[in-house]
Amino acid sequence: MWENADGAIHHRSFYQIRVSDVPDEWDHQPQGGGDEAGLTFHFFWISSEHEVELIKGHGDYLNLIFT
């Protein structure tokens, strides 16, 4: 659970998984239309909490995964 500055509560989920034989990065284009129409999401794996800088609050609990 993470509380935004305006008091809104956000549920954050993080997963630690071990994988093999997968690409280092990939793109996904949603097919649902609406607000997602034309968007492309770029995904990639990280191996430490300090490897990337996420927007405010999104990396607050990564230290719990990389212990």
C-alpha positions, 0 to 999 in steps of 0.5 A: 500500500502506498499513499499519494500526497493527495491521500489516495491509496495505491496498491503496488505489487512487485514480483521476483521471478527467475527466468531463462531464455527470454529477451532482455527487453520487449515492446507491447502494444495493447489491443483494447482501444480507448485510452490505450490506442496507439500506446507502446509499452517498453519492458525490460528486466532489472537486477538491482533496485538502483538500476533504474529510477522510477517515477515517485513512489513506484520504486519505494519497495524494490529494496524488499525484492533485492535483498 
